[in-house]
Amino acid sequence: MASEDLKSLIEEAATAVREQSFEKGIDIARQALEVDSRSTDAYAVLGVAFAKAGRVDEATDALQRAVQTGPYSARNYYNLAMHYYGMGNKNDAIAMCQEAIRCNGKHRGSANLLRKLEDETHVEVAPYQTSLGDSRGTAYQYKKDEPEEAPPPF
């Protein structure tokens, strides 16, 4: 039951953010975190909502918590990369794109942002590739292949 409540709250928060009701999204994401304080998705939605609301420090904290609670999710690293890029922190954005690519070698949003950062910084950045030799270019083969993720918010 709690799992269904959590999913419902996260989807409701994501919908509020998509509809640009950022404060409503923040409130609902916080409710989701009351149900499960380790919910990666709730932290991700909360971070995106804070970022869209212009609450930069709170967004950074929430997005970093999303990465900490879901360290194998390319989407979490990508969300943080987009946040850093929006703040003008290109070096950290590059590092987060590389981590996203490490998690999912097919994450198109991260690859596109990394190319954009290369153009803007005039520095060729090697995407983080694993030397494990797997066919996907990802260090985390044990996790099921997931469909291509859309850019934030969710």
C-alpha positions in Angstrom: 0.0 0.0 0.0 2.7 2.5 0.9 4.5 1.7 -2.3 1.4 2.6 -4.3 1.0 5.8 -2.3 4.6 6.7 -3.0 4.3 6.1 -6.7 1.1 8.1 -6.8 2.6 11.0 -4.9 5.7 11.0 -7.1 3.6 11.1 -10.3 1.4 13.8 -8.9 4.5 15.9 -8.0 6.0 15.3 -11.4 2.8 16.4 -13.1 2.7 19.6 -11.0 6.3 20.4 -12.0 5.4 19.8 -15.7 2.4 22.1 -15.3 4.8 24.7 -13.7 3.2 24.5 -10.3 6.6 24.3 -8.7 5.6 25.0 -5.1 2.8 22.4 -5.3 5.4 19.9 -6.7 7.7 20.7 -3.9 4.9 20.1 -1.3 3.9 16.8 -2.9 7.5 15.6 -3.3 8.0 16.3 0.4 4.9 14.2 1.2 6.4 11.4 -0.8 9.6 11.6 1.2 7.5 11.3 4.4 6.3 8.0 3.0 9.9 6.9 2.1 12.8 9.0 3.1 15.1 7.1 0.7 13.0 7.5 -2.4 15.4 8.4 -5.3 12.5 9.5 -7.5 11.0 11.8 -4.8 14.4 13.5 -4.3 14.8 13.9 -8.1 11.3 15.5 -8.5 12.0 17.7 -5.5 15.3 18.8 -6.9 13.8 19.6 -10.3 11.0 21.5 -8.7 13.4 23.5 -6.5 15.5 24.3 -9.5 12.6 25.5 -11.6 11.4 27.6 -8.6 14.8 29.3 -8.5 15.8 27.8 -5.1 19.3 26.8 -6.2 20.8 25.6 -3.0 17.8 23.5 -2.1 17.8 22.1 -5.6 21.5 21.2 -5.4 20.9 19.4 -2.1 17.9 17.4 -3.3 19.6 16.4 -6.6 22.7 15.3 -4.8 20.5 13.2 -2.5 18.9 11.6 -5.5 22.4 10.7 -6.8 23.3 9.3 -3.3 20.2 7.2 -3.0 20.2 6.0 -6.7 23.9 6.0 -7.7 23.3 3.7 -10.7 20.7 5.9 -12.4 21.8 7.9 -15.4 18.8 10.1 -15.0 19.9 11.3 -11.5 23.3 12.3 -12.8 21.8 14.0 -15.8 19.4 16.0 -13.7 22.3 17.2 -11.6 24.3 17.9 -14.7 21.5 20.1 -16.1 21.3 21.9 -12.8 25.0 22.6 -12.7 24.9 23.7 -16.3 22.0 26.1 -15.5 24.1 27.5 -12.7 27.0 28.0 -15.1 29.1 25.4 -13.4 30.3 23.6 -16.5 33.1 21.5 -15.0 30.7 19.8 -12.6 28.1 19.5 -15.4 30.8 17.7 -17.5 31.6 15.3 -14.6 27.9 14.5 -14.0 27.4 13.8 -17.8 30.4 11.4 -17.7 28.9 9.6 -14.7 25.5 9.4 -16.5 27.2 7.8 -19.5 29.1 5.5 -17.2 25.8 4.3 -15.8 24.1 4.1 -19.2 26.2 4.4 -22.3 23.1 5.0 -24.4 21.8 8.0 -22.4 21.2 10.4 -25.2 20.5 13.5 -23.1 23.9 13.3 -21.3 25.7 12.7 -24.6 24.0 15.7 -26.1 24.8 17.9 -23.1 28.4 16.7 -23.1 28.7 17.7 -26.8 27.2 21.1 -26.1 29.7 21.6 -23.2 32.6 20.7 -25.5 31.4 23.3 -28.0 31.1 26.0 -25.3 34.3 25.2 -23.4 36.4 24.4 -26.6 37.7 21.4 -24.8 37.2 17.9 -26.1 35.8 15.8 -23.3 36.1 12.0 -23.3 32.9 10.4 -22.1 33.5 8.2 -19.2 33.7 4.7 -20.7 34.2 1.6 -18.7 37.1 -0.8 -19.5 35.0 -3.8 -18.4 34.3 -4.6 -22.1 30.6 -4.9 -21.9 28.6 -4.3 -25.1 26.6 -1.3 -23.8 29.5 0.9 -22.6 28.2 0.9 -19.1 29.8 -0.3 -15.9 26.6 -1.6 -14.4 25.5 -4.5 -16.5 23.7 -6.3 -13.7 20.9 -3.8 -13.8 18.2 -4.5 -16.4 18.3 -2.4 -19.6 15.9 0.5 -19.2 14.3 2.5 -22.0 15.8 5.8 -23.0 15.1 8.4 -20.4 13.5 11.7 -21.2 15.0 14.9 -19.9 13.8 16.3 -16.6 11.4 16.9 -15.1 10.5 13.2 -15.2 
